[in-house]
């Protein structure tokens, strides 16, 4: 009986992440990104961003001037359950702060996507290694 209670507790604890957090976790290819209304896609050191289960994220280096920035390219993230915004905490100039988060489906290319937006940034990214046909109803 004690083992059963322990298993139920572990399952409940693991399911505490809300649906948006579970959907967000993964590796994404950045399709479009504009900072202060200027495209910076070609300024990225790599066009990938990763959100991990442990609340950390790997962010791309961005070339905003003559040299690649030396800012840390990692941070932490959490989703505000009240208004479906994501908060990224990092030393990164561009990818730090509070962003509106939305999920969308690209039916033409069969891609699951996220959109991050705030006053300065608009980014669309496609989830990698995700089966569109199996996940299109849960996105």
C-alpha positions in Angstrom: 0.0 0.0 0.0 2.8 2.4 0.8 4.4 1.8 -2.6 1.1 2.6 -4.3 0.9 5.9 -2.4 4.5 6.7 -3.3 3.9 6.0 -7.0 0.7 8.1 -7.0 2.6 11.0 -5.3 5.4 10.8 -7.8 3.0 10.8 -10.7 1.1 13.8 -9.3 4.4 15.7 -8.6 5.6 15.0 -12.2 2.3 16.3 -13.6 2.6 19.7 -11.8 4.0 21.3 -14.9 1.1 22.9 -16.9 0.4 22.0 -20.5 2.3 25.1 -21.8 5.4 24.1 -19.9 5.3 20.5 -21.2 4.8 21.8 -24.8 7.6 24.3 -24.6 10.3 21.9 -23.4 12.5 20.9 -26.4 14.9 22.1 -29.1 13.8 24.7 -31.6 15.1 26.1 -34.9 14.6 29.9 -35.0 12.8 30.7 -38.2 12.4 34.5 -37.8 13.6 36.9 -35.3 13.4 40.7 -35.2 14.8 43.0 -32.5 13.5 46.6 -32.4 11.9 46.0 -35.8 15.1 44.8 -37.5 15.7 41.3 -38.6 18.6 39.7 -36.7 18.3 36.2 -38.0 21.6 36.4 -39.9 23.2 37.8 -36.8 22.7 34.6 -34.8 25.7 32.5 -34.1 23.4 29.5 -34.3 19.7 29.6 -35.0 18.6 27.3 -32.2 17.1 27.7 -28.8 16.5 25.0 -26.2 14.2 24.9 -23.2 15.1 22.1 -20.7 12.9 20.4 -18.1 15.1 21.7 -15.3 14.1 25.3 -16.2 17.3 26.2 -18.0 17.6 27.4 -21.6 20.4 27.5 -24.1 20.3 30.8 -26.1 22.0 31.7 -29.4 25.0 34.1 -29.5 24.1 37.2 -31.5 26.4 39.4 -33.5 25.0 42.9 -32.9 28.2 44.8 -33.9 31.6 43.8 -35.4 32.1 40.9 -33.1 30.1 38.1 -31.6 28.8 39.1 -28.2 30.4 37.7 -25.1 27.2 37.5 -23.1 26.3 34.2 -21.5 24.2 32.1 -23.8 22.2 30.3 -21.2 19.6 31.3 -18.7 16.5 30.1 -16.8 12.9 30.2 -17.8 9.5 29.9 -16.3 5.9 30.4 -17.5 3.6 32.7 -15.7 0.4 30.6 -15.4 -1.8 33.7 -15.0 -1.3 35.1 -18.5 0.8 32.6 -20.5 3.9 34.6 -20.6 7.4 33.2 -20.4 10.1 34.9 -18.3 13.7 34.3 -19.4 16.3 35.3 -16.9 19.8 35.7 -18.5 22.6 38.2 -19.1 21.5 38.1 -22.8 20.6 41.6 -24.1 18.0 40.4 -26.6 16.6 37.2 -25.1 16.0 38.3 -21.5 12.7 39.4 -20.0 9.0 38.7 -20.2 7.5 37.6 -23.5 4.1 36.7 -24.7 4.1 33.0 -25.6 1.9 31.4 -28.1 1.8 28.1 -29.9 0.9 27.7 -33.6 0.8 25.0 -36.2 2.4 25.4 -39.7 0.2 23.0 -41.6 2.0 23.7 -44.9 5.3 22.6 -43.6 4.0 20.3 -40.9 5.8 22.2 -38.1 4.8 22.9 -34.5 5.9 26.4 -33.6 6.2 28.9 -30.8 6.0 32.7 -31.0 7.8 34.9 -28.4 6.9 38.6 -28.4 7.5 41.7 -26.4 8.0 45.4 -27.1 11.5 44.8 -28.6 11.5 41.2 -29.9 9.4 39.0 -32.2 10.6 35.5 -32.7 9.1 32.4 -34.4 10.7 29.0 -33.9 9.9 25.5 -35.0 10.2 22.5 -32.7 12.7 20.0 -33.8 12.3 16.2 -33.6 8.6 16.5 -33.1 6.0 14.5 -35.1 3.5 17.0 -36.4 0.8 14.4 -37.2 1.0 12.8 -33.7 1.0 16.2 -31.9 -1.1 18.5 -34.0 -4.2 18.2 -31.9 -2.4 18.9 -28.6 -0.5 22.0 -29.8 
